[in-house]
């Protein structure tokens, strides 16, 4: 499909994140993210059966998977708009995403994981914790940061706001949209843009242990997040943000 030029567009009405896995790691990646999100896998679709949806236990789907012919595992976005025909776009920094028609409308609830110690935000003893994939972080080289922030505000129709740290900005997500967009300024002056998923949880330590039991490896710890890699090598983060609001306590 040919990429098309961007122009003034209506606001986004839904966001979908795609987990794109190389063919030899596809089954492993899908199994991991199904377990992480408590989702079921839809029947495959596409000319070669390369697409499928991670179906949540309630609400509408916002995570999908794609089997790639080659290349490393990665994340891309679908931006849904009313009356939009399918088109492949590219941001000023070279991040490829898709525009698609409207569809879903009900944001899933956070998933409750039973057992374990009390959570840090009012969970009763033994009730476990909750978590939800709720954010796509766009990792942007410093030289492209302001341009990309303006671009994504225009693409979504959402206001750019200051983040919790100087290197972060966030787009103000409308009610009911499943995914936030965080824009992160990298220390790199230039280079390729990429993206990763973030989870919000009421107990980061318990959620991290759960992911490790499923095959993830911890890469580093921050003041409000832990960076991991899934079994295919795809990086992502578990954060202290509230799974309901997406905000830090």
Buried (B, 14 or more C-beta within 10 A) or exposed (E): EEEEEBEEBEEBBBBBBBBBBBEEBBEBBBBBBBBBBBBEBBEEEEEEEBBBBBBBEEBBBBBBBBBBEEEEBBBBBBBBBEEBEEBEBBBEBEBEBBBBBBEBEEBBBBBBBEEBBBBBBEBEEEBBBBBBBBBBBBBBBBBBBBEBBEBBBBBBBBEBEEBBEEBBBBBEBEEEBBBBBBBBBBEEEEBEBBBBBBBBBBBBBBBBEBBEEBBBEBEEEEEBBBBBBBBBEBBBBBBBBBBBEBEEE
